[in-house]
Amino acid sequence: MKSFEFEGRSLDFGCGDGLFSFIRAGGRFRAEFDAFQKTEQLDRFYENADVYDAYDESFDPLVTMPASYQISVGFDHKANLLRKAAALGFYKETVQGDGNGPLPFGDDSFKSIFSNIVYWLDNPISVLTELRRILEPGGAICLMLPNDTLPEYSFYNSLYVETKDERWKWLELLDRGRLSDNIKQSKSDEDWRENFARAGLVVLHHSQHLPKTIIQTWDIGFRPMFPALMKMVDGVDREKMPGIKAEWLNALKMFATPLAAMGATNDERSAFHCYVLSK
Ligand SMILES: C[S@@+](CC[C@H](N)C(=O)[O-])C[C@H]1O[C@@H](n2cnc3c(N)ncnc32)[C@H](O)[C@@H]1O
């Protein structure tokens, strides 16, 4: 994504709380800010409730460094995530809508579009056709899309779905609806290119990222312990929190820095594609 620039009128399609795009744009926060601080329905965590779909007036992102550019429009279907995104001061405008339907934007209305959600939607060809319609001639679309290796690397899929072995049924709690519900499309480069061609899009760039080791680390992450961790965090003295977070981060970095470096190699077995497309 390094070479992709948010030029002209720009769209973050499925921006969520905006944190990914804000940090990518150089935005930074004070250590006291915690992206997980505003959650709801923790008691329904194991029923796959979206615990981050929560907002109140106390949400304050404590920005220390603003992003080096702005994005014109942040689009998502969840109002609470858009409120968090708006609090960053990074999007000129936020628009709520369903990415599955016709998009509420005119033809040729964006010069640059980024999206990490096309694979969450029902029909890739109709979404790609809509994205093409709203892209101005000469503009570019940057998409993150899963490779067909992604399900192979999922513990839930490989140990439970493929085997039907009841000992691994509990992995549904780890998957939390990601593969069973959210991630609807995982395709080879060849298959994605066929979809682009049918939607009238041309590939300008293709690379791959997130190899198996990173995906399997992400797959577990802190998910199983999340509700208990949140309760512990709630019990921590606010004054002590930045110091404790610094210790966590330093320990995590020993592991995360070399792990992230692995993701920089362009390997065709990696779990995600990055495409830049034009029309
Ligand atoms: C994988 S997250 C991406 C968030 C962020 N762009 C990122 O890269 O971290 C998927 C986002 O898609 C949004 N989403 C899922 N289905 C949607 C739909 N039908 N219409 C609009 N947004 C949707 C979710 O609310 C969520 O914010």
The ligand as a Gaussian input file, in Angstrom:
#p B3LYP/6-31G(d) Opt

LIG

0 1
 C      -12.233000      -5.559000       8.401000
 S      -13.055000      -4.116000       9.074000
 C      -12.122000      -2.863000       8.276000
 C      -11.996000      -1.633000       9.136000
 C      -10.862000      -0.720000       8.725000
 N      -11.059000      -0.181000       7.388000
 C       -9.541000      -1.455000       8.801000
 O       -8.931000      -1.686000       7.754000
 O       -9.120000      -1.788000       9.903000
 C      -14.570000      -4.202000       8.259000
 C      -15.463000      -2.965000       8.381000
 O      -16.518000      -3.151000       7.433000
 C      -17.722000      -2.660000       7.974000
 N      -18.814000      -3.330000       7.239000
 C      -19.133000      -4.638000       7.266000
 N      -20.213000      -4.893000       6.497000
 C      -20.576000      -3.708000       5.950000
 C      -21.625000      -3.305000       5.064000
 N      -22.525000      -4.174000       4.596000
 N      -21.695000      -2.003000       4.706000
 C      -20.814000      -1.097000       5.180000
 N      -19.785000      -1.413000       6.038000
 C      -19.674000      -2.699000       6.415000
 C      -17.635000      -3.027000       9.440000
 O      -18.517000      -2.244000      10.237000
 C      -16.155000      -2.775000       9.730000
 O      -15.944000      -1.462000      10.175000

